[in-house]
Amino acid sequence: MDIRAFRNPDGAYNDPATEIPLTANPFQQESQSQLLVSDAVDDSADGPDEGPGDRTHRIQLGGDVEISTIQIGAVTYPLGMKVLVKVRKRIEGKIIMVGDTNMSFAAVDRFKKVAKERLAQVGVDFDLTITSMDVPDGLDDEEVRYDGMGGFSINGYTGHYVHPDVKKLVDKAITDGKRGIITVFVVRNIMSPDRGFAMRRGWRHPSEMVYGDVAVISEQKTVNGHDFTLVHEVGHIITDAGHYGIADPEESDTDYYGEGIGHLFDHNLMRSGGTSGTNALDSSKRLYNLQQKMLVNELMVDP
């Protein structure tokens, strides 16, 4: 059986046909599961790329997977069965460059590409429009803060108040008509060793919900290749979770999602060590099983 991925919106993601062996079981011919992956690193991770038995196929949302031929005995039959890789949910928003940051629009576009690839793995079509705005009055965009505001408890519901620095950013975005459903601000730097932070709605005081679904990213700490920071922070927002890879009791550290797969799938998009800029298998670029379940079960409602 030959499988290929093609007619992707971006032709660079098209994948040539791969020969997949079939096994009789007992009255039908079956293959092992096929894995749709997001980029060339993932595509070649399970052994020689495009060789017989290669089960990873690079794909984009909106592209097709085709079973082009099937061979039974010595006879090869044309099949041409196509399956569309559907968008399960679309998430839109804004990336706002605040003041005179040194991060180019090209660098932010690269951040978006990484985020789109990671979230496409669970059927999320992710697109944030890039725009800009002046630094709000009274804000030092070299030292944007978010902590130190204390917490609250209301009938068992706990959370944190929003720092005035974040409020200034959001208030100006609203005034300028640039607030998105999700809004990511890129500032020169933040008063923290972190590269960025997220204001998820689940921890906001009821009177401050307008400041939820917001992330702030430091240009100075991310400009040198920390390309996963955007999707890391957005991941906190769209799962509404502050977790850093909560362990799933049903999976181990070496969970393979099935027998015979030669590389791990449990790299953690939200790991406690922070995100990595390298596009490698040990980067913080994949979802834990638990995180994927959160996205599928909680976000894929009324897409």
Buried (B, 14 or more C-beta within 10 A) or exposed (E): BBBBBBBBEEEEBBBBBBBBEBEEEEEEEEBBEBBBBBBBBBBBBBEEBBEEBBBBBBBBBBBBBBBBBBBEEEEEEEEEEEEEBEEBBEBEBBBBBBBEBEBEEEBBEBBBBBBBBBBBBBBBBBEBEBBBBEBBEEBEBBEBBBEEBEEBEEEEEEBBBBBBBBBBBBBBBEEBEBBBEBBBBBBBBBBBEBBBBBBBBBBBBEEBEBBBBBBBBBBBBBBEEBBBBBBBBBBBBBBBBEBBBBEBEEBEEEBBEEEEBEEBBBBBBBBEEBBBBBBEBEBBBBBBBBBBBBBBEEBEEEE
